[in-house]
Each structure stands twice: as C-alpha cells, then as structure tokens.
C-alpha cells in the first residue's frame, strides 16, 4: 500500500519540480527570419525582459530560409523541455501550411501555441521615383503601366506576396514578382535601389526608411491609421478591403510539459505588460496583442490557417 501511494504521488512531484525549477539554464528563442526584420525587431525587444523574468539568459537564434520553414523545423526538432521556443508569425504558422503542402511539419500538430504577443501592421511602399503619393494613385499608375513594374517579396508564399496579389487582383492589373531571401532585409534593399518599384512590407520595417525619405508609404494595412505616421491613410480608407496584419506568437515543441507551458504563458504575458516593451514596440508601429489563454491562441491559429487557405485557393495560387 505504501509503495502504491508513493507511485501515485511521483507524477505530481515531478510536475511540481518542473514548475519550480524551470528555467534553470539559458533559453533559446528561435526567430525564423534574418536579423533586421519585423520578427527580429520584436524578438530583441522581448529578449531582455523575458530574461529578467526568467532569471536566465534568453538567446535569439535567427534561423532564416525557406520562407521561415527552416526555423520552424529547428523548433519542432528541439527537445520538448521549454528551453527552445519559436517566435512564429502569420506566414510560418498560417500561410506556409497551406502553400507548402509537402512540408513534413505542421504547426498545430507538431508545436504547442502559447500566446500571441503582437500584431504588426502591413504597409504598401514605393520607390520615391514613382509619381504617386497614395494607393489610389499607385493603382492608376500600375494600370497604365501594367506588366512593366516589379514588386519585391520574401517568397511567393509570404504575406507580402499574398497582399500584393490581392491588391493587383482588385485593380485588374499585373506586375512582376521578384522574390528575395527576406522581406525587411534583401527585398527592402531591392526597393531602395529601384530594382523593384513597390512592395508590401511590415510597417515597423519600412518606418525608418520612410522617415529618411528613402521610400514612400502610400497605405497602411490596419483598421486605423498608425500614430507613428498619422498622415498615411489605411488601405480601407482608400477603397481597398485589406486589414491583414502580421501577427506573431510563441510556440514550443509538442510534448513540452504542461507546467512549463503555463510558466512560459505567464512570463510572456508579464513581458507584454512591461511599460518599456510596450513603448519600444509602439515607437516601431507595433501593437501589443495577447491571447487570453493557450487554448484561445490555438483557436486563433486554426482560424487564421483556414482563412489563408481560402485566400490561396481563391487566388488560384499554385502550391508546392
């Protein structure tokens, strides 16, 4: 009887120890995109505060490539102990599963969603040489030069690419896509050098270049204008029904113990309430948006996956 009682208490004791001890060594944050982009921007703002709350070092590990799939694979294959977590976004978690149908891993099957942390508005930007100042003027210019303009994107499966297809389809015009190995970095350089004349990119990535007059923002993809550039109208204001943002959230490998999931959820929530975090994100045009619970975030990712599956199907985009 005594042995039976001890055996019954062992799982509870192990769970309590996991909850008490975690974390007791450095933690890795996998960012599935190159340095300089919106995900890296968000990750490095969260990093020091999460480290302080954890009492351990948090190391940002940029694993870019294959539209973010390489970083996803790194997270999926990591030990499910809470010492590796992924900062995933709308592209890696909701768009890629619909586009890369042969990719062996699936976010909702192989990862545990913890919480959403931010929503990054999108923006439509052009090279300053284009004689346009609004999305409406750009639409007219593209129509009169249909097929003559280039636009940049991180990959055909990216949110940036889908946004441009939605925009072009809505105005009945064509342009040539030039894919780069990254949106905020390589694709932005392509725009700055006039290799491409327009692109959709996250607001935070475009903001410093717009302030330096190196590119022009003609529309914001958000429900409301962004306080960082209040004179730039939303796409919806200009007659384009586009409010697709680039949300980001935290994921851990499947099999991560429940106490660790709960602890990481609590740490993430506390991080996003930190005044310095909120200010630095707001200065970059990024909104703090957190989930009520891991279960709510699961439902959100499911809905987003279904939504982008429909967008891809309706746009007749060929999957891989």
Buried (B, 14 or more C-beta within 10 A) or exposed (E): EEEEEEEEEEEEEEBEEBBEEBBEEEBBBBBBBBBBBBBBBBBBBBBBBBBBBBEBBBEBBBBBBBBBBBBBBBBBEBEBBBBBBBBBBBBBBBBBBBBBEEBEBBBBEBBBBBBBBBBBBBBBBBBBEBEBEBBBBBBBBBEEBBEEBBBBBBBBBBBBBBBBBBBBEBBEBBBEBBBBBBBBBBBBBBBBEEBBBBBBBBBBBBBEBBEEEBBBBBBBBBEEBBEBBEEBBBBBBBEBEBBBBBBBBBBBBEEBBEBBBBBBBEBBBBBBEBEEBBEBBBEBBBBBBBBEEBEBBBEBBBEBBEBBBEBBEEEEBEEE
